[in-house]
Amino acid sequence: MAEQGSGPSTAGHMWEDYRGNALLLEKTDIVGIDEPIKQLVGWLLSSGSGREVVSVAGMGGLGKTTLVKQVYDAAEVKKHFKVHAWITVTQSFKLGELLKDMLQQLHKAIRRPLPQGTNNMNNSQLKTLIKDFLQKRRYLIVLDDVWHLQGWDSVKYALPNNIYGSRIILTTRNADVASTTSVEFGGKVYNMEPLPQLESWELLCKKTFQGSPCPPYLEEIGNCILRKCEGLPLAIVAVSGVLATKDKRRIDEWDMVGHSLGLKLRAMTNSRT
């Protein structure tokens, strides 16, 4: 796929491809992910019988969704919560569609069809239906990419505070969302931090050179590019994907990537978690 002397148009298409696949971070792209997985699983499986909210917070591009997906898919979590749903909220969510999606996933989890007339219900009726369904069940609901408190406030009354040890996980880049849900429900917050310099460099090299060392003459421009990534795994992986297509003998091609980086990364990390 390497293309010598590729022009701006081709580079632009590659950036769009990587933006579109931004959520496809691998588990190994987040350094030290095993410990936070263990901690979050422990919080979910704790003995508290009331409903608890766990927030995973941090700026866009840190891999919050990747981390929570590992927790959500963990065998012990699936076994503990027979009823579960993963809901992507986003900045411009439509409440009716969100509630119908949740209802569909919950019924699928217990292999039952949706009640008749669901498509014609208003939001209040859908919330009541979800609440009644969950009232006597231990459930796990992930609300991924909650931008504002409005997103949480819109759905929280559909998620009953029962006595079966139910859990809700939020991912958010908004510290107010994380702190408010923590105070309101006595929940916990896990704050994700950017990668340190050394781990950032190791990730860049692993993704760009596929295990081979970085040529010495590319180290300076490589570090310059890396600084613009600000320790964000998603940004580093996206940039590495572009650099991997460049001719390793031509510093000017790497320089071109570096010059185009600022706005591209800002747009990417603003649109993903």
N, C-alpha and C positions, 0 to 999 in steps of 0.2 A: 504493500500500500504506500510505500515511500514514494514521494514525488519530488523530484529535483526542481528547484526554482518555482514552486507552486505560487500562484498569484493570490491577491487579496480575496478574490471571489471564492476560490477553493478553500482558503483558510476560513472564510466566513461560514461556508457550509459545514465545515468540520466543527466549528464552535457551536452551531445550531444542533448538530448531532449530539454533541456531548452535553449540551444543556438539556436536551430532550431525554437523555438517559441519566440525568444527574442523580436520581435516587438509587441507581444500580451500583452503589458502593458495595464492595465485598467486606465481609467481616474483618479480614486481615488489613483493610485500609484504615481502620481505626485502632491506633496503637493502644495496647492495654485494655482492650474491650472486654476481656474475660472477667475482670474484677467487677466492673459496673454491671455486667449481665448477672453475675452472682448476687450482687447487692440488690438489684431490682427484683430478681426472682424471689429473694428472701423477703422483701417487703410485701410482695404479692401473696406469698404463702404464709405470712405471719398469722398468729393465732387470733388476732382481733376479729370479733364477730360483726362489728359494724362496717358499713360501707366506708372505704377509704379512697382518697384521690392521690395518685402519685404523678407529679409533674416532672418532665425531663425538659430542662430549659437551656437555652444558649442561642447564639447568633446563627443565622442561616449558613449552612455549609459545613457544620460540625459533625453531621452524621447522626442526628437525633433519631430520625426515622429508621436508619439502619440498626442502631442499638436496640430500639424498642421492638423492631421486627424479630430480632434474635430472641428477645425475652418472650414475646407473644408466641413464637413457634417452639419454644422449649418444651420438651416432652412432659416434664413435671407440671408445667403451667397448663398445657392442654388437658392433662389428666385431672387437674384440680378444678378447672373451670369448664364444665361441660357446655355451658352457654356462653358464647363469646361473639364479638363483632369488632371489625376494624373499620373505622369511619374517618375518611379524609375530609377535614372541615374546610380548609383554605380561606383566603381573604374574602372571596365573593361567593360563599356557599348559599344554596337555596334550601331553606329549612325543610320544606315539604319533601324534596328529593332526598335529603339527608335522613329524615325520619323513616321514609319508605325503604331506603337502603338498609338502615339498621334493623328494621322489622324483618326484612327478607333474610338477612344474615342470621338473625336469632332463630327464626323458624327453620332455616336450613340446618343449623347446628343440632336441632333435635329431630330433624327429618320429618317435619310437618309442613303442610301447605299453608300459605297465607290465608287469613280469614277472608271470606267473600266481601267485596265492597271496599277493600283497602284503598284502591286507586281513587275512589271518590270521597275519601275522608279528608276533612280539613286538618290543620296542624294540631289543634287541640284534641281532636279525636284520636289522631295518631299517637300523640304523647300518652294519652290515657291507655290506649291499647298496649303500648310498650311497657308502661308502668305496671299494668295488671299482669302482663306476661312475666316480668322480672321479679315481681313482689315476693314470690316464694322460691326463688332460684338463686343459686350462687353464680354470679355472672362476672365477666371481665369485658369491659368496653374500652377500646383504644380510640381516643379522639386525636387524630394526627394533624398537626399544623394549625393549631388554634391561634389566630392572630390577635383577637381582641376578646375582652370579657363578654361582649355580646354573644360571641359564638358559644361560650360555655353557658351563659345564662339562658340561651335559647333551648338547650337540651337537658339541663341538669334536673328539671322537674320530672322528666320522663325516666330518670334513673333512681329508683327508690332506695332509701336508706334502710335496707332490711337487716336481718340478724344472721345472715348466712356467710359473712365474710366476703362480700362482693368487693370488687376493685375497679377503679377507673384509672387509665393512664392518659395523661395529656402530654403532647409534645408542643412546645411553644418557644418562640423567640422573644416573647413579651414577658419581662420579669414581673410585671404587675399581675398577669394572669396566673403565673406560678405561685406568687406569694399570696394572692387573694384566695385561691382555691385551698392553699395550705392552711391559712388562718380560718377560713370558713368551715373546713371539714376536718381540721386536725391532721391533714395529710402530710406527705413528705415531698421534698424537692431534690432532684438530682441535677446539679449544674454541670454542663459540659464545658470544657475549656479548650482553647486552640492547642495544637501540637507544638511542643518545643522545637527549636531550630534543628537539633540533631535528628529527631524523629521525622521532621518534615523533609529533610534532605534524604534520609533513607527511603522514605515513601516515594519521593520524586524519582530517585535513581532506580528503584525497583520497578516502577511502572514504565519509565522511559527506556531503560536499557535492559529490561528483562533479566536482571541478575548480574549483568556485566558491570564493571566499574565505569564511572563517568570519566571520559578523557580529560586530562588536566587542562587543556585549552578551553574546555566548555564550563569549567567550574565557576569562573567569575560571573559569566552571563547567567549560568544556572542559579547561582545564589541571588542574583539581582531579580530574576523571575520569581524565585521562591519567596522573597521578601514581600512581593506584591500579593502573594497568596495568603499572607497573614495567619499561617498555621491552620487553615481550613482544609480538612481532608478532601472534601468534595472539590474544592478549587484545585488542589494539588493533583488529584486524579484526572480532572478535566484537562489541565494544562499538560500533564504528562502524556495524555492520549494524543494531543496535538504534536508535542515535541517528538514523540515516537515515530511520527510520519516524516520527519524532517531529515535531510541529509546531515549525518553527524560530522561530516567534514567541513560543513559551511556554517561558520559562526553567524553570518549575516541572516540566515534563516531563523536561528534562535533569537537573534536580535529583533527580527520582525515580529515574532510571537510576543516578546517582551513589550514592545511598543504598543501592541494591540490589546494588552492584557487588562488594564484598569477598568474600563467601562464594561468589557465582556464579563469579567468576574463579578462585578457589582450587579449586573443584570441577572446573572446566573444564581448567585447566592440570595438575591432578593426574591427569587421565584421558587426556591426550594428550601427544605429543611435539612 
